[in-house]
Amino acid sequence: MENYLVLFTSAAAVIALVFAALTALKVLKFPEGTETMKKISQSIRIGANTYLTRQYKVVGVFFVVMFAILGVMAIFGLLTPYVPFAFVTGGFFSALSGFVGMKIATASNARTANACRGSLNGGLRVAFSAGSVMGFTVVGLGMLDISIWFALLKYVFNLDPAAITSAMLTFGMGASSMALFARVGGGVFTKAADVGADLVGKVEAGIPEDDPRNPAVIADNVGDNVGDVAGMGADLYESYVGSIISASALGVAAFSGNIAAMGLPLLLASVGIICSILGTFLVRTKEGASQKQLLKALSTGTNFSAIVIAIVSLPLVYFVLGKENWAFYFAILAGLFAGVLIGQATEYFTSDTYKPTKKLSASAETGSATTIISGLSLGMLSTALPIVIIAVAIMIAYFVSGGAQSATMGLYGIALAAVGMLSTLGITLATDAYGPVADNAGGIAQMAGLEEDVRTRTDALDSLGNTTAATGKGFAIGSAALTALALMASYIETVTKMPGGDAAMAAEKLSLMNPTVLIGLFIGACLPFVFAALTMESVGRAAQSVVIEVRRQFKEILGLMEGKADADYAKCVDLCTRASLKEMILPTVVAVVVPVAVGLLLGPTGVVGMLGGATASGFLLAIFMSNSGGAWDNAKKYIESGVHGGKGSDAHKAAVVGDTVGDPFKDTSGPAINILIKLLSMVSIVFAALVLNFNLIGLF
């Protein structure tokens, strides 16, 4: 079984990476357009490359320090010697996923704009193909990382399945750490530029979005790539590998070391890659398509992939786990359907084709205050449906897997639901990564002065991208909740297996009546709010510097507003780079330090409470912030289409303010919270032995 497992997962990784490479070559064959378009695209590319180079230098210092700390713990027997190296490889592949995605996105923005000069379908195909490169790079590198480590631990170091999964769990900490740096740093960059460009350019100066006279416009387009592409790629890489490895670890525990139970999540993810590739060929549309028709074009591909994996999963479970365990198939289905339903719920609350966002746009007619109030209430209300969906999925997955007889079996079922939800990540991420490419294409069309019908097509693609981005964030947050739950179960399982751990994690000690659990619960529930405050404040500080710089250039550069002089774009890019690199450090350090500190003070039961509180409040807060921000953005674009007075009206100005408030909601704090709740679990697992043996509660 293990021989076939390595071959199958390695083959799936190679297929995904080859498909990504072939798709990238196809995209690069499209022409970039006019010399002006090439020049603008090159400026965006240089800015994005410069930022990532400087970011990786800063993050490299963190990884060196953590490698040393983990190495010392390994020397003293608190970790296996493989952990420090697994930590580094997890971070490396997470960073590589984002880097590859950013490179293809910056290479395809002008090509998408140029394709829109011919047809809407041409633009859609180029942008979606670029997103596909990102999606299949992430899943390909994820499966490659897993298969390499599995082969090393099994055939070189001769470890048993339990030891293999225990060691492999830890590279998730490296992936999560890198993802948090990428999401927070990129999110601060993109939203600082976006807020500065919108507030001064659109509200104060009254010039259009992406107007070349705006000094922050290039920084805004750079931010789309370093935040919404590179950050998102690193984010979903760690979600993908985290869900697979946590499910494998729980499978080993549930089936007493059975390699088949460990292999099922890997095989499911491998088959999902093939299904996703097939789905990409179905994405196409026609000229003059409406927003709903464009959305249907993308949904056709994702729904096809989900249906095929749903069909194939039944024989897969039957033959891998045996006919007596075929009911685990329904756990996988629960995760698949939960992902689809959360995406649809997010689409309903954020797309301007539905009532909530239309009502939000109408509230802009009475000013900024009512726009903000309506957007906040929309986001709060939008949390109810995802919670119900996740709760039902958890209940189904737990009980069909035999949770009533064995809690470990039930938890394995929940972990399989998370893998099921992420099994078609290749195409799901493609629809998400497509959005920033379309957004950049619209900016290039505006700055290059292309024909009005070209801008109309890029606006249609951009508006669709806002919806798919919001849907993708909802999907990522939903999968994060299930993965975090599986990781929490893995933490309890890890501690229980340690000497003295069974007594420390006895059922009565995990009760809410235990003050350490209760205190941990409150600390965990508070953490996402503190984290969101830190990241929001970071955006605010960075945006202030951009606003001041843009105002200065409008005032001091003679002829800029008349189009007779060029703006100093590089200054704004540099401001955003320096601010984001500085601001990303504290939130990430908090995410790593707090679970260790809670463990050393309250012991492992306090950590369990903290993980439970952070998962519950983090899921709600992330959904609220992402949906509010997405709805504000689409409400603004809905007004720009001509309703409620259209562009330049008082309603439009109010909607721009709402969108500005929502920018850090949906692109910085909200998406980063889903990484936070998984990183807390990963850090807790890595430092489990330290916490079990050296905690303040255990000294009395």
N, C-alpha and C positions, 0 to 999 in steps of 0.2 A: 504493500500500500504506500509506504513512504517513498519508494523509488518512483512510482507513478506520480505521486504528489509533487515531488520536486520537478519532474519533467513537465507536468501539466502547468504548474504555476509559472515556471520559467518560460514555457512556450507562450502562455498568455501575455506575459510581460513583453516578450519580443514582438509578438503580433501588435500589441498596443503601440509600442515605440516605433515600429516600422510604419504602421498606419499614420502615426503622427508625423513622421519624417516625410512620407510621401505626400501627405496633405500640405505640409509646409512648403515643399517644393512646388506643388500646384499653385499655392497662393502667390509665391514669389515670382511666378511666370507672368502674372497679371501686371500691366503697366501702371506706373505711379501717377501718370498724368502730366500736367504742365510743369515747367521749371519752378514756378512759384509753389505748387503743391509739393514738389520734391524738397524744396528748401524748408518749408514749414515742417514737413514730416521729419526731416533731418534734425531740425532744432529740438523737436519733441524727443527724438531718439537719443540725442546727445544728453539732454537733461535727465532722462530716465536712467541711462547708463551711468552717468556721473553720480546720481543719487544712490543707486544700488551698490556701486563700488564703495562709496563711503559708508553705507549702512553695513555692508558685510565686514568691513574693517572693525567697526564698533562691536558688532555681534561676535566677531571672532575673539575679542578679548573676553567676553562673557563665557564663551565655550571653553577657552583655555582654563579659566578659573574653575568652572564647573568640572572639567575633566580632572583637574588636580584634586578637587574635593572628593569626587567619586573614587579616584585612584587611592587616596588615603583610606577611605572607608573600605575599599576592597582589600587593602593590605591588612587592616584590622579585622577582617572576616565579616564585616557588616554587609558586604555585597559580593557577588561573584565577580571574578576578574574580567568577565566579558562586558559588564555594564558600562564602564566608561567609554569603551569603543562603540558599543551600540548607541549610546547617547550621541556621540559625534556623527555617526553615519545617519541617524535619524534627522539631525539638524541639517546635514549636508544635502540629503535628498529632498528635504522640504524646501530648502533655499533654491536648489536646482530646479524644482518644479515651477516655482514662481519666476525664476530668471528666464527659463525657456519660454514661458507664457508671455512675459513682458517683451522679449525679443521679437516674437512673431506678431504680437499686437502692435508694436511700434512700426513694424515693417508692413503691416496690412492696412493701416488707417487711410493713407492716401490712395491705396489701391481700391479700397471700398468706395471712397468718394468718387474716384474715377469710374468705377464700374456703375455707379449710380447715374453717370452721364448717359449710359446706354439704357439701363432698365432697373426697376426696383428689384426684380429677382436676381439680377447680376450682383447688385450690392449685398443682398441678403446672403447669397451663396459665398461671397468672398469673406464677409464678416463671420458667418457661421463656420466656415472652414478654418478661419483663424482661431475661433473659439474651440473647435474640435482638436486642434493641435495642443492647446492647453489642457483640455479634458483628458485626452489619451496619454499625454505626457505624465500627468499626475497619477493615473491608475497604472500606467506602465512602470514608472519608477517605484511606485508603492509595492507592486507585486515583485519587482526585481529585488528590492531591498529585503522583502520577506523571504523570497526563495534563496537568496544568497546566505542569509543568516541561518535559515533552516538547514541548508546543506552543510554549512560549517559546523553547527552545533551537533548535528546528527552524525555526520560521517567523519569529521576531523576530531571533534572532542568527545564523541560517543555518549552524548547526554540522553536521558530518557525524555519522553514527551513532556512531563511536568516541568523538568528543569529547562527544557527548550523554550516553552511558552513563558516561563518566569523570566528568563533572560531577555527574550524578545519583547516582552512588555515594556522594558525600560527604554528601548529606542524611541518609544512614543514620547518620552519626556523631551528628548532632543528635538523631535519634530514639532511638538507643541510650543517649546520655547522659541524656536525659530519663527513659527507661525505667528506667535504673539508679537514679537519684534516687528515682523513684516506688516501685520495688520494695523498695529498701533502707529508705527512710524509712517507707513504709507497712507494710513487714514488721516493722520495729522497733516501730512503734506498736501494731500488732495483737497481736503476741506478748508485748510487755511487759504489756499489759492482760490478755491471756488467762492468762499465767503467774501474774500477781498475783491475778486472780480465782479461778483454780483452786486454787493452793497455800493461800491463806488461807481462801477461802470453802468449798471442797469438802473439802479435807484437814484443815485446822485447825479450822474452825468447824462442819463437817459439814452445811452447808446445800446445797440443790440448785443445779445450774448455772442461771444466769440468774435467780437469786433477787433480787428488788428490794432486799433488805437489803444486798446486796453493793455497796460503793461503786464497784467497778471494772466493774460489769456494763454500764453505758452505754458506757464507754470500749472495752470488749471488742467491743460491737456496732458502734461507730464504726470500730474497727480492721478489722473484716471488710470494710468498704466502702472504706476508703482503701488497704488493703493488697491484699486479694484481688480487688477490682474495679478501682479506679483504677490500681493498680500493674500488675495483670495486663493491662489494656487497653493501657497504654503499652508493656508488654513485647511483646505479640503484634503490636502495630502495627509495631514495628521489625523483628520477625522476618519479617512479611509483606512489607514493602517491601524489606527487605534481600535476601530470597531472589529476588524478582522482578528487582530491578536487577542483582544479581550474575549471574544467569542471562542477562540481556540483554547485559551487558558481555562475558561469555564467548562468547555467540552471535555477537556482532560480530567477536570475534577468530577464532573457529572458521570463520566463513563469509566472512572478508575484507570486512567492512563491509556484509554483506547485511542490509537492514532487516527482512526476513522472520524471520531468526534472532533478531533483537532483539525482534521483535513477538510471537513465539510465547509466551513467558512471560506477557506482558501479556494476550494473548487467552485463554490457559488460565485465568488468574486471573479474568478477566471472566466466562467461561462458568461457572466454579466458583461465582460469586455467584448466578447463576440457579439452579443445581442445589441450592445450600444453601437458598435461599428455598423451593423446592419441598419439600425435606425437612422443613422446620419444620411443615408442615401435617399430618405423620404422627405427631407426638408427642402421645399421649394414653394414659390408663390407666383402670382401673376401681376402684371402691371396694374397700378391703381388699386391695389388691395387695401382694404380697411384695416384698422388696428386689430379688430377681432379676427380677420382672415390671416393676418400676419402671425398672430398668436397661435392660430390653429395650425399654421404651417410648421411651427416649431413643436407644438404639442403632438403632432402626428408622429414625429420621430421618437420623442420621449415615450409616448404612450405605447407605440409599437414595441420598443425595447422592453418596457415593463411587462407587457402581455407575454412576450416570448420567454422572458426569464421566469414568469409565473408558471408557464406551461412546463418548461424544462426542469424547474426545481423539484417537481414531484418525483420523477424517476431518479433524480440525483439523490434525494433524501432516502428513497426506498432502497437503492442499491448500496449506498454508503453506510447508512445507519442500520439497515435491515428493515424487513417489513413490520416488525413489532414496534418500530419507532417512527413510522411514516407520518404520524400526527405532527411531528416537528415542522412539516411542510406548511401547516397553517400558521405557525409562528413567523415563517418567512413571508407568507402572504400578508400577514398583519402589518409587518414593517413596510412592505411594498405599497400597500394601499394607504397606509398612514402618510407616507411620503407624498403620494399623489394628491391626497386630500388636503394636506397642509399647504401644498403648492396652490391648489385651487382656492383655498380659503384666503391665502395671501393675495392671490390675483384679484379676488372679489373686493378686498378692502383697499387695494392700491391702484387698480387699473381704472382709467377714466371712462371705460365703457360700462362701469357699474355704478350703482346709486351712491355708495359712500363717498367716493372721490368727487362725483358730480355735486353732491351736497356741500362738500368741503370747498369746492371752487366757488359755489354760490355765496358761501359765508364771507368770501373776500370782498364782496360788494360793500360790506359795512366796516371794512378796515382790517388792519393787521391783528388787533387783539382778538377779534372773533375768529379769524383764520387760525390763530395759534390755539385758541380754546377748542375749536372744532377738531383740529388735527390731533390734539392730545387725547380728547375723548374717543376719537376714532381708533387711535392706537391702543388705548386701554380696553375698549370693547373687543378689539380684534384678538385679544389673548384668549378669550373664552373658548372659541372653537378649536384652536390647536391643542389646548389643554384636554378637552374632551377626546379629541382624536388620539392623542398620545396615551391617555388613560385607558381608553378602550383597547388600543394596540397592546399595551402592557398586560392588561387582564387576559386578553385572548392568548398572547404568546406564553404567558406564565402557566395558565391552566391547561391548554392543549398539550403542553410539553410535560405534563405530569407534576406540576408544581404543588398540587394538593397532597401528593405522596412524598415528593422530594423537592425541597426548596432549591437545591443545586440544579436539578433538572429544569425547573421553572426559570431560573436565572439564565441558564444556557439558552432557553427559548427566547428570552428577552434580548439576549446578545445576538441571536440569529436574526431577530426582527431588525436590529440595527444594521446588520450586514445586508439583509434584504433591501432595506431602504436605500443603502449606498451602492448596491450591486450594479446599477446602471449609471454610476457617477460619471463615466466617460461622456455620455451624451447630455446628461443633466448639467454638468459643468460647462459643456460647450455652449449651451443656450445662455448660461450666465456670463461667461467670458466674452460672448459675442457683444454684449451691451457696451462696454468701454470702447471697443473698436468702432462701433456705430456712432458713439458719442464723439470720438475723435474725428471721424469722417465728416460729421456735421460741422465741427469747428473748422476743419481744413477747407470745406466747401465755402464757408462764410468768409474766412480770411483770404482765400484765393479769388474771391469774387466770381464764383461759378454761377451758372444760369439758375434762375429761380426754381425751375422744375427739379434741378439736382438737389437744391436745399430742401425742397418739399419731400423728396424721396429719403434723404438722410434724416430729416426730422421724423418721418414715419418709422424708420428703423431705430432711431434714438428713443422715441417714445416707447416702442416695443421693448427696447433694451432696459428701460427703467422698470417695466413690469417684470421682465424675466430676471432682472437683478434682484428685485424684491422677492420674487418667487424663489429664486435660488437661495437667498438669505434665510427665508422661512424653512426651506428644505434643510439647509445646513444646521440651523438651530434645532429643528426637530430631531435630526440624526444625532446632534450633540447631546440632547437630553437622554436618548436611549443608550448612546455610547457611554456617557458619564455614569448612568445607572449600572451598566455592565462593568465598568471600571471600578465602581464602588464595591460591587460584589467581588471582583478580583482582589481588591485590597483586603477585604475581610478574609477571603480564602488564603491570601498570601500570609497574613498575620497569623491565622489559625494554624498553619503548617509549621510555624517557627516554634522552637522550644519555649514552652510556657504560654504560647499564643492561644491555645484552646481555652485556657482558663481566663485569659484577658478578654477574649471575644465571646464569652458565654452569653447565651440568649438573654438572660436576665440583666446583664450589664449593658446590653444594647437598647434597653427600654428607655422610653422618654422620661421615665421617672428617675433615671440616673442623671444627676446634675451635670456630669461631664458631657453627656450626650446633649442635654438641653442647652448648655452654654455653647457647645460647638455648633448646634443648630442655629442659634442666634448670630454667632460670629459669621457662619457661612451665609446666612440670609443677608447679612449686611454687606458682605464682600463685593457682590456685583454692583451695588449702589456706590460704594467707595471707588471702585474701579471705573465705573461710568463717570463719576465726578472728576476723577483725575484726567481721564481722556478728553472729556468735554472742556475742562479748563485748559488743557494743552492746546486744543484747537482754538479756543478763544484767544490765548496769548499769541499763538502763531499768526492768527488772522489779523490781530491788531497791528502787528508789524507790517503785514502786507497792505492793509488798508492805508496806513500812514504813507507807505512807499508809493502806492498808486496815486493817492492824492497829491503827493509831492511832484510826481512826474507830470500829472495833468496841469499842475500849476507852473512848473519851472521849465518844461520842455516846450519852447516856442514852436507853434505850428502843429503840435501833436493832435489836437482836437480837430484841426482842419485837414488832417491827413497829409501834411507837408513835411512831417518829421517822424522818425521811427522811435517807438518806445524802447526802453531798456529792459527787454524781457529777461536777460540773464540775471539782473539784480533780484527780481522776484523769485526766480528759480533758486538762487543761492539762499535767499532769506528762508524759503520754505524748507530747503534741505537742512540748513543749520538748525532751524527750530524743531523739525521733526526728529532729527537724530538725538537732540537733547531731551525732547519730551517723551520719547519711547522707553527710556531706561527705567524710570520710577515705577510705572504700572507693571512692567514685566518682573522687576525685582520683588514687588509686593506679592505677585502671584506665586513666586517661587519660595519666598521666605515665610509667608503666613502659615501654610500647612505644616511646615517644619516646626515653627514656633508654637502653634496650637498643639501639635503632637507632643512636644517636649514639656508643655505645661499640663495638658489634660490627658495625655496618653492616647492609645489607639481608639478608644471609645469616643473621645472628644473629636478625633479626626473624622470618624464615621458621621457624627452629628454635623460637623462642618461641611462635609461633602454633600449630605442630604439637603441642608439649608441652601447651599450655593447652587445646587442643581435646580431646585424648585424656583427660587427667586430669580436666578440667572436666566432660566428659560422664559419666564414671564417678562422680565425686563427687556431681554433681547428682542422678543417678538414685538412688544410694545414700541420700542424705539425704531426698529427696522420698518414696521408698517406705518407708523406716523410719518417718518421721513420719506418713505416711498410715496405715500398719498399726497403729501405736500408738494413733492416734485411733480407728480402727474397732474395735480390740480393746477399748478402754474402752467404747465404745457397745454392743458385743456383750455385755459383762458387764452393762451397765445394762439390757439387755433381759430379764435374769432368770437367766442362766447363771452358774455359779461363785459363787453367793451373791448376785448382783444388787447393786443400789445399796446403799452403806453398808457392804458387806463388806470384809474385809481385802484380798481380791483386787481389789475395785474401787478401793480407795485406792492399791494398787500400780500399777494400770493408769492412774490419774490422774497419778501421778508419771511413768510412761513417756510418757504423752501430753504432759505438760509439757516433758519433754526433747525430744520430737519436734516441738513447736510451731515453734521457730526452724529446725529441720531442714527442714520441709516448706513453711513459709510465709515464710521470710526468706532463709536462706543458699542452699538448694537452687535455688529459682526464679531467684535473682539471678545464679547462676553461669552460666546459659545466656545471659544478657545480656552478662556479662563476656567470654565467649569471642568473641562477635560484635563487641563494642565494641573489643576489642584489634585486630581486623582492620580495622575502620573507621578507627580512629585511625592505624594503620600506613599505610593507603592515603592518607589526607589528608596525612600528614607524609612521604610517600615521597621527594619531591624533596629535602627538607631532609636526610633521613638519607643519601640517595645521595651528596649533595655535601659533607656535613660529618659524617664519622664518624671516630672515633679510629683504627680499623683501616686506613682508607684513607690516613692520613697517613704510614704507614711503608712 
